[in-house]
Amino acid sequence: MNMNTEAVSSSQAEADTRRWLERAVIGLNLCPFAKAVHVRGQIHYAVYLPNQEDGLIDALIAEANALAVCEPSERDTTLLIAPNTLADFLDFNDFTARADRALARMGFEGQFQLASFHPRFQFAGTDADDVTNATNRAPYPTLHLLREDSVSRAVDAFPDAEAIFGRNIDTLEALGAEGWAALDVGPRGATR
C-alpha cells in the first residue's frame, strides 16, 4: 500500500513527481544531468497503479522495451512511478535488486541502468531522519531507467562526476530538514 490512506491517481503521481524533479532534483542541482532532458521533454513518466507489486517487473520490462525503440532525442529516460505499492523501503530495496536481475535476463544489461528512489530511502549507517537520505527520496517508489550511453556522455561532459554525491550531501546538510520540508516535494495531501 502507499503512504496515504487512499489510492493515488496516475495524474497525481505524475504531478507530484514532476514537482519533486523540478524543485529538488533540478532546483537543488542534485543531478546536474536532469535539467537538460527535462527542458527538452525527453523524460517519460509512467505510472503503475495497482497496490500489489506482482506486475511491476512486467511494467518495468514493458517500459524498457518502449525506451529501447525510441530515439534518445525523443525519450532519453523513463521514470516508472509506483504510488500504491512497496511503501516499505526494505521491501522496495529487495524489489529493486530483483528488477535489476530481470532487466539483465531480458538482455538490457549494458543498455540501461536502473536507479531507484523512495519516500523512505535510507542509506546504510544513517538514521531514518538524516536529511542526507533525501538525495534518493521521491514522493513515491520510483524506478528510473537510464540509457547507459546517455549516462556515459553526461559523465564525460561533467568534469568531476564522482564529486556529485559528496556535493549533494553538503547541499542537503546546509538545507537541513526544515529546508527540505519547505521545498514541498512530497505527495500532495500527505501528512508530513
Residue pairs with C-beta under 8 A, 6 or more apart in sequence:
1 51
1 84
1 85
1 87
2 8
2 51
2 83
2 84
2 85
2 87
2 140
2 187
3 87
3 119
3 140
3 187
3 190
4 187
4 189
4 190
7 49
7 51
7 83
7 84
8 16
8 49
8 83
8 84
8 140
8 187
9 49
10 47
10 49
12 83
12 187
12 188
13 47
13 49
13 81
13 83
13 139
13 140
14 45
14 47
14 81
15 188
16 139
16 140
16 185
16 186
16 187
16 188
17 45
17 79
17 81
17 138
17 139
17 140
17 142
18 45
19 139
19 184
19 185
20 138
20 139
20 185
20 186
21 34
21 38
21 43
21 79
22 38
23 183
23 184
23 185
24 30
24 134
24 180
24 183
24 185
25 31
25 34
26 34
26 35
26 38
27 183
28 168
28 171
28 172
28 175
28 183
29 171
30 135
30 168
30 171
31 164
32 154
32 158
32 164
33 150
33 151
33 154
33 158
37 43
37 76
37 77
40 73
40 76
42 72
42 73
42 74
42 75
42 76
42 77
43 75
43 76
43 77
43 78
43 79
44 63
44 66
44 67
44 70
44 75
44 77
44 78
44 79
45 78
45 79
45 81
46 59
46 63
46 78
46 79
46 80
46 81
47 80
47 81
47 82
47 83
48 55
48 56
48 59
48 80
48 81
48 82
48 85
49 83
49 84
50 56
50 84
50 85
51 84
51 85
52 85
53 82
53 85
53 86
53 91
53 95
56 80
56 82
56 85
56 86
56 95
56 99
56 143
57 98
57 99
57 102
59 80
60 80
60 99
60 102
60 103
60 143
60 145
61 102
61 103
61 106
63 78
63 80
63 145
64 78
64 103
64 106
64 108
64 112
64 145
66 75
66 78
67 75
67 77
67 78
67 112
67 145
67 147
68 108
68 111
68 112
72 147
72 149
72 150
76 147
76 150
77 144
77 145
77 146
77 147
77 150
78 144
78 145
79 142
79 143
79 144
79 145
80 142
80 143
80 144
80 145
81 138
81 140
81 141
81 142
82 140
82 141
82 142
82 143
83 139
83 140
83 141
83 187
85 141
86 92
86 95
86 118
86 141
87 120
87 141
88 120
89 118
89 120
89 121
89 122
92 116
92 118
92 141
93 116
93 118
96 114
96 116
96 143
99 114
99 143
100 114
103 109
103 112
103 114
110 148
111 147
111 148
112 145
112 146
112 147
112 148
113 145
113 146
113 147
113 148
113 151
114 143
114 144
114 145
114 146
115 143
115 144
115 146
116 136
116 141
116 142
116 143
116 144
117 136
117 137
117 138
117 141
117 142
117 144
118 136
118 137
118 138
118 141
118 142
119 137
119 138
119 139
119 140
119 141
119 186
119 187
120 128
120 137
121 133
121 134
121 135
121 136
121 137
122 128
122 130
122 133
123 130
123 132
123 133
123 136
126 132
126 133
129 177
131 172
131 173
131 175
131 176
131 177
131 180
132 168
132 169
132 172
132 173
134 172
134 180
135 165
135 168
135 169
135 172
139 185
139 186
139 187
139 190
140 187
154 161
155 161
158 164
172 180
181 192
186 192
